Amino acid sequence: MGTIVAIGGGSIRDLATEPIDREIIAMTGRSNPRALFVPTASSDSESYCEHFHSAYRDTYGCVTDELLLLDRTPDPAAVRDKIEAADIVYVGGGNTLKMMRRWRRLGVDDLLRDAFDRGAVLCGVSAGAICWFERGHSDSMAYYDREQWDYIAVTGLGLVRGMVCPHYNGRTYGVPRRRDFRDMMRRKGGRGLGIDNHCAVVITSAGYRVIKTKARVDAHALWTRDGELIERRLDVVAEYLPVESMHESARA
């Protein structure tokens, strides 16, 4: 089983994310791990790739590569080889819905599940946090119509149970994510996880723990019980806690 690191928000260019990045690298157990950047959600942004290489290669000493999947018919063998070679798969932010549709069309979703099974560190910010969960609270529709859109639940790979909301303390075009996610949880039920910007949740076979790099940011567990929405802040502790304890009073 691999490791999932879901980052609520923050740019690779932002020094505030460096402690999270360095922990991601340490989790591989390698001094110079191979880090693969997947920028599908940002439409394979060239500048986003450059920022990733600048941080993970030039600053942190990783061997970096990128996986470009749009505006081309990628060679399936080359896609497989890149993912199989990676110690770290880092997925960038952007349009989650577009990304997941493209991954499924190309079979990238199954390759990433295989990477998880062999023990890779799978991580990312925003869309790159949503993709590992069963579902994620997403502003993807705003990419198609900035004037008339709603947050939606996008189906992910299902490696982590429940629904996640990145940028939990943020807004898209003035619409607060936390308020909308709470309403979505009331409608859909189940287990939820809200992650603020500059905060990350690590999930492994050993359990889960929270990393945060700024004061007054947090991760929050949400669930419904008897028709009531319950929310609690997750503590930042050094040891891993049982994943089941995240929603300790939630019903299956």
Secondary structure, DSSP 8 states (H G I E B T S, - for coil): --EEEEE-S--TT-GGGHHHHHHHHHHTT-SS-EEEEE-GGGTS-HHHHHHHIIIIIIIT--EEEE---SSS---HHHHHHHHHH-SEEEE--S-HHHHHHHHHHHTHHHHHHHHHHTT-EEEEETHHHHTTEEEEEE-GGGGT-SSS---EEEE---SEEEEEESSTT-EETTEEHHHHHHHHHHHH-SEEEEE-TTEEEEEETTEEEEEESSTT--EEEEEEETTEEEEEE----SS-B-GGGGGTT---
